[in-house]
Amino acid sequence: MIDRDILLNRFMKYVSFDTQSDEDNDTVCPSTKGQTVLAQYLADELKRLGLRDVSLDENGYVMATLPANGAEKAPVVGFISHLDTSPDAPGGPVQPHIVTAYDGGDIVLNQEEHIILSPKDFPRLLAYKGQDIMVTDGKTLLGADDKAGMTAIVTAAEYLLHHREIPHGTVRIGFTPDEETGRSALLFDVAKFAADFAYTVDGGELGGLEYENFNAANPVITLYGRSVHTGDAKGKMINAISLASKWQQMLPAGEKPEYTEGRDGFFHVYKISGGVEQCTLHMLVRDHDRDRFEARKQYLRNMARFFNETYGDHTVVIKEHDVYYNMLDVIRDGHMDVVDLAKDAMKAVGITPVVAPIRGGTDGAQLSFRGLPCPNLFTGGANFHGRFEYLPLDSLKKSCETVIEIIKLAAGKEK
């Protein structure tokens, strides 16, 4: 149904844009120029394809409409993906290449630097034996998160524009900046988007369907020490670096990302900076259960109280920041039909839905709480946020076919 070459060429074009977001730049949106450049390219592309109401606002949000075709009373369905790639690994220039008919062995990404994508480290690779897989040269991430999602959405819209014999309702498309920093949904204009429900196309491997995600907080912990000349420091110096080490050690040992899975929550210190006088820790607090999530935040407050009682007032200051909450609390309250529609679409294109909680979050989490039910669909990619990211091309094709099938099935419903 879908020409794989069209998908491949579109994806290759999108990953040529370096669109890493910058979590330290929270004063402007998008946080990086590359996202603005890609947003403009997308807006121009959507106009060329013939979509209507194409807009690019001052914050880098792109929206467009595929007008209804013979099913004007059908609900308005939306599809959303994000412009940016993760700042966790080098973002460009991306040098992708295709491993043809993967043989099940090691994939040498970079001979000179001995960077190898191996099923010994990533056993899921073996599920794609015999398929064509896109990888990088081992120096950057690939960018399937979420340029594969963008590719699936735009190609689906193009297909329907070229196949007027397929009836469908109004379809809305949205591309957002700065998803990887957790800020993408903040300025998303839900009223302007005007969809009855939507899907983010931002998931991982084939068949993934997600409507349960972490509750998420990103607190910043600042520890204050006292600097004294090392020659006269006994009994006087308080080393904030040592305090930071103690803080890390006081976190529950087994409740860190490297020891957890499924619905397990965690604490994670992912960045540290500073010196003797002051040390700052950037943390992630995650849990699927809202009560346990709130208990985790309280645990950090109790730790801060202990430090302040032990080392003096204002030794520790916590800047709390809740990022998103579990969309399950919204979806299960009257919106499971949106999930069922996606399941039916997957089955129709020969995919077994794989429903699992997201150990992360998507735009859809925040949007669901803002009145736009928004589960998450697979893109086909794997090993996101790193140089071992890969994309089976058959899975990307199925992602696009799933989007088309959802639109077709929605045409048979009424608002």
C-alpha positions, 0 to 999 in steps of 0.5 A: 500500500505504501511505497517504502522509497517515499517513506525512506526518502522523507525520513532521510530528509528529516534526519538531515536536520540537526534538531537537538533541543536544549534543556538549559535554554528555557527562555525561548521556544523552540530552544534551538534554531535547528527546530525552527528550520525544520518547522519551516521546512515542514510547513512548506512541505505540507502546503506543497502536498495540498494540506489546508490551514497550514500554520507555523506560529512564533513558538515553532508549532506546526499545524495543518488540516487534511479536509474531510472526504465523504465523511464530514460527520466523522470525529476529527482525529489528530496525529502529533509528533515532535521536531526535536531529538534528545540532547542525551547523545550527539545529534548531528550530522546524522550519517544513516545507512541501511543494513540490508537483510540483517543476518542476525549478527553484529552490526559494525557501526563504526570500524575505526572506533569499534562501535558495534550494535550487537544482539548480545547487548540488544537481543531485540535486534533478532526479532528483525532478522532478514529485514532492512534496518537503518542505523547510524555511523555510531557517532550520533543518534539516528533521530527516529524519535521522533522523525519516524513519527513525522514521516509516518504522519506526513506520508499517510496524509500524502497517501490519502490526498492521492487516493480520493476513493478512500472516505475519511473525516477531517484530520489534524496534524501537529508538530511540536518543539522541545518534547525531549525537555518536557516543555512541548505541550505547554504552548500547544493550542488545543482549541486551535488544533480542534480535534476530538481525540488524537494520537502521538506517533512517538512510540517504539517498536512494532505494535506499541500502543501506550496510554499509561505513562509515568507521573513525572517530576524534575526537581533541582537540588542545590546543596550549599557548603562552606569553602575554607583554605584547605590548609586551615579547613579542619572543622570549618569546611563543608564540602558541597560535593561531599554532601551531593555524594551523601545525597545520592547514597541516601536514595533507595538503592534499588529504586534507580533506573538501572534496577527497575522495569515495568511499573517500578518507579525510580529516583535518578540523578542525571546531572551534577555541577558545582564545587565546594561552595555549591553543588547542584543535582538535576533529578528525575522522579518517576512513578505510575501510581500517583500516590507513590509519586507524591510519596517519592517527592515527600521522601526528598523533602524529608531528606532535605530536612535531615540535611538542614538539621544536620549541617545547618539551615539552608544547606539544601534547597529543592526547586520542585517541578512537576512535568506531567502526570499519568494519562491513564487517569484521563483515558480510562474515564470515558475514552477507552474507545480511542484505544480500541480504535487503535487496536482495531487499526493495528489488527487490520494491517496485520499487527498484534497490539502490544499494550504496555505502560510507558517508562517515560512520557509523551506530549499526549500525557499533558494534552490528555489532561488539557482535554485532548485524549491522546494515546501513543502509537509506535514508530518502529524505532528502538534504542532511542536517545543514543548512538545505538538507535535503529529503525527497521524499515518494515516497522516504519511502513506499518506505523504509516499504515496504522495511521491510515487505518485509524483515519479510515475506521474513524470515518465510520463513526459519528461525533 
